[in-house]
Amino acid sequence: MMGPGLFGCCGGWGSFGSYGWIGMILNLVLTVAVIVGIVWLLIWLVRRVGAGGSPNTNAGGQSPREIVQARYARGEITREQYLALLEDLN
């Protein structure tokens, strides 16, 4: 005589271990969380590599020295501030 379930083993199709439907839902949530985590990691890596990974450049691709020079050229900072910022960057 066959046991419970459709094929007589593993508790049948409707059984998800001793946790039943809660186990199935928990398994689904964990699987989706792992997939989302992997996708997030891949997006983060692509953005990091795409940015060049250089700590001395910002989103515009300018170095800190170029930013200070541009601010001085636009008149946003005085000569003393410009020289002080250049000294700080060295």
Backbone as CSV, one residue per row, in Angstrom:
resi,resn,N_x,N_y,N_z,CA_x,CA_y,CA_z,C_x,C_y,C_z
1,MET,0.838,-1.171,0.000,0.000,0.000,0.000,0.883,1.236,0.000
2,MET,0.484,2.238,-0.789,1.255,3.470,-0.888,0.903,4.378,0.283
3,GLY,1.876,5.171,0.684,1.682,6.090,1.801,0.896,7.321,1.367
4,PRO,0.880,8.321,2.199,0.143,9.538,1.875,0.757,10.256,0.681
5,GLY,-0.035,11.016,0.008,0.456,11.804,-1.110,0.229,11.107,-2.431
6,LEU,0.514,11.818,-3.481,0.263,11.339,-4.834,1.162,10.169,-5.206
7,PHE,2.433,10.244,-4.874,3.375,9.213,-5.272,3.818,8.335,-4.117
8,GLY,3.306,8.561,-2.955,3.614,7.707,-1.823,4.915,8.040,-1.124
9,CYS,5.535,9.129,-1.492,6.768,9.521,-0.811,6.747,11.013,-0.543
10,CYS,7.554,11.428,0.314,7.777,12.853,0.585,6.515,13.586,1.009
11,GLY,5.490,12.943,1.426,4.303,13.612,1.907,3.381,14.140,0.830
12,GLY,3.669,13.902,-0.411,2.788,14.335,-1.495,3.073,15.754,-1.958
13,TRP,2.343,16.185,-2.972,2.551,17.490,-3.589,2.166,18.643,-2.671
14,GLY,1.169,18.473,-1.862,0.673,19.562,-1.048,1.437,19.789,0.230
15,SER,2.450,19.000,0.492,3.171,19.115,1.751,4.486,19.842,1.528
16,PHE,4.772,20.820,2.376,6.031,21.564,2.307,6.754,21.393,3.627
17,GLY,7.083,20.168,3.921,7.738,19.872,5.186,6.751,19.987,6.327
18,SER,7.247,20.197,7.505,6.367,20.277,8.667,5.735,21.652,8.820
19,TYR,6.095,22.608,7.962,5.575,23.959,8.086,4.397,24.250,7.161
20,GLY,4.095,23.371,6.226,2.947,23.538,5.347,3.054,24.778,4.471
21,TRP,1.952,25.508,4.367,1.890,26.684,3.498,2.802,27.806,3.989
22,ILE,2.986,27.904,5.288,3.884,28.935,5.817,5.307,28.687,5.325
23,GLY,5.712,27.439,5.301,7.038,27.090,4.789,7.186,27.434,3.321
24,MET,6.129,27.203,2.540,6.178,27.528,1.122,6.307,29.040,0.921
25,ILE,5.539,29.822,1.662,5.593,31.276,1.529,6.945,31.805,1.989
26,LEU,7.447,31.280,3.098,8.755,31.694,3.592,9.844,31.360,2.583
27,ASN,9.766,30.206,1.978,10.729,29.808,0.950,10.665,30.763,-0.233
28,LEU,9.471,31.145,-0.655,9.315,32.069,-1.767,9.896,33.433,-1.427
29,VAL,9.619,33.930,-0.223,10.133,35.237,0.194,11.662,35.225,0.241
30,LEU,12.233,34.185,0.792,13.694,34.102,0.866,14.328,33.997,-0.518
31,THR,13.708,33.244,-1.407,14.227,33.115,-2.769,14.198,34.461,-3.480
32,VAL,13.087,35.179,-3.367,12.982,36.497,-3.998,14.004,37.453,-3.382
33,ALA,14.218,37.396,-2.073,15.185,38.263,-1.410,16.605,37.990,-1.915
34,VAL,16.940,36.735,-2.114,18.271,36.395,-2.627,18.431,36.916,-4.047
35,ILE,17.427,36.752,-4.874,17.497,37.230,-6.261,17.629,38.749,-6.294
36,VAL,16.839,39.449,-5.497,16.925,40.911,-5.435,18.307,41.334,-4.944
37,GLY,18.844,40.643,-3.964,20.178,40.954,-3.464,21.253,40.778,-4.525
38,ILE,21.164,39.729,-5.298,22.140,39.496,-6.367,22.027,40.580,-7.430
39,VAL,20.810,40.938,-7.824,20.610,41.996,-8.823,21.163,43.317,-8.304
40,TRP,20.874,43.644,-7.025,21.382,44.880,-6.440,22.909,44.892,-6.442
41,LEU,23.524,43.776,-6.097,24.980,43.681,-6.087,25.559,43.893,-7.482
42,LEU,24.946,43.297,-8.486,25.424,43.475,-9.857,25.294,44.928,-10.308
43,ILE,24.175,45.574,-9.988,23.996,46.980,-10.361,25.042,47.845,-9.666
44,TRP,25.280,47.576,-8.376,26.274,48.337,-7.631,27.668,48.170,-8.242
45,LEU,28.025,46.932,-8.618,29.337,46.685,-9.213,29.483,47.380,-10.560
46,VAL,28.429,47.333,-11.382,28.490,47.981,-12.699,28.652,49.487,-12.538
47,ARG,27.915,50.084,-11.615,28.057,51.529,-11.383,29.437,51.877,-10.860
48,ARG,29.965,51.048,-9.986,31.287,51.311,-9.408,32.369,51.224,-10.477
49,VAL,32.316,50.210,-11.324,33.307,50.051,-12.382,33.104,51.128,-13.451
50,GLY,31.844,51.459,-13.745,31.543,52.472,-14.752,32.008,53.853,-14.348
51,ALA,32.105,54.122,-13.055,32.553,55.424,-12.574,34.068,55.538,-12.610
52,GLY,34.732,54.488,-12.957,36.185,54.505,-13.030,36.848,54.110,-11.732
53,GLY,36.098,54.153,-10.649,36.619,53.728,-9.365,37.693,54.629,-8.787
54,SER,37.933,55.803,-9.388,38.969,56.692,-8.895,38.425,57.581,-7.788
55,PRO,39.053,57.604,-6.631,38.543,58.415,-5.535,38.789,59.911,-5.731
56,ASN,39.642,60.314,-6.690,39.983,61.720,-6.887,39.141,62.400,-7.956
57,THR,38.076,61.759,-8.386,37.193,62.380,-9.369,35.777,62.313,-8.848
58,ASN,34.986,63.311,-9.242,33.588,63.302,-8.844,32.735,62.907,-10.036
59,ALA,31.424,63.090,-9.940,30.517,62.664,-11.001,30.800,63.394,-12.304
60,GLY,31.308,64.628,-12.248,31.605,65.388,-13.457,32.929,65.009,-14.083
61,GLY,33.717,64.195,-13.410,34.996,63.756,-13.945,36.129,64.733,-13.676
62,GLN,35.899,65.726,-12.806,36.928,66.705,-12.506,37.652,66.331,-11.219
63,SER,38.950,66.633,-11.202,39.709,66.422,-9.976,39.436,67.577,-9.019
64,PRO,39.739,67.410,-7.747,39.543,68.507,-6.795,40.300,69.779,-7.185
65,ARG,41.500,69.635,-7.734,42.298,70.794,-8.167,41.582,71.545,-9.298
66,GLU,40.997,70.804,-10.231,40.269,71.447,-11.335,39.026,72.174,-10.820
67,ILE,38.371,71.619,-9.812,37.188,72.272,-9.238,37.586,73.584,-8.577
68,VAL,38.694,73.577,-7.815,39.160,74.803,-7.156,39.547,75.845,-8.201
69,GLN,40.230,75.432,-9.270,40.627,76.365,-10.320,39.400,76.970,-11.001
70,ALA,38.378,76.154,-11.240,37.161,76.664,-11.881,36.437,77.645,-10.960
71,ARG,36.385,77.352,-9.675,35.735,78.265,-8.720,36.487,79.598,-8.659
72,TYR,37.803,79.551,-8.706,38.598,80.783,-8.691,38.378,81.564,-9.985
73,ALA,38.338,80.865,-11.100,38.129,81.525,-12.389,36.751,82.184,-12.461
74,ARG,35.746,81.602,-11.825,34.400,82.188,-11.829,34.261,83.303,-10.797
75,GLY,35.268,83.491,-9.958,35.224,84.539,-8.949,34.478,84.136,-7.690
76,GLU,34.263,82.864,-7.483,33.541,82.391,-6.295,34.405,82.446,-5.043
77,ILE,35.721,82.364,-5.226,36.632,82.402,-4.083,37.725,83.422,-4.364
78,THR,38.316,83.939,-3.292,39.392,84.919,-3.442,40.712,84.206,-3.706
79,ARG,41.737,85.024,-4.016,43.058,84.456,-4.275,43.598,83.754,-3.032
80,GLU,43.370,84.331,-1.877,43.854,83.736,-0.633,43.165,82.385,-0.385
81,GLN,41.876,82.339,-0.617,41.149,81.071,-0.450,41.637,80.040,-1.465
82,TYR,41.873,80.505,-2.701,42.369,79.619,-3.755,43.712,79.007,-3.358
83,LEU,44.631,79.853,-2.908,45.952,79.349,-2.521,45.863,78.429,-1.303
84,ALA,44.991,78.764,-0.364,44.826,77.920,0.820,44.264,76.550,0.435
85,LEU,43.294,76.541,-0.472,42.708,75.261,-0.918,43.746,74.432,-1.674
86,LEU,44.548,75.084,-2.518,45.591,74.344,-3.233,46.606,73.759,-2.253
87,GLU,46.929,74.524,-1.226,47.867,74.035,-0.206,47.270,72.825,0.535
88,ASP,45.964,72.911,0.821,45.306,71.785,1.496,45.272,70.529,0.636
89,LEU,45.173,70.712,-0.655,45.097,69.543,-1.555,46.458,68.870,-1.733
90,ASN,47.534,69.579,-1.436,48.869,68.971,-1.588,49.216,68.112,-0.458
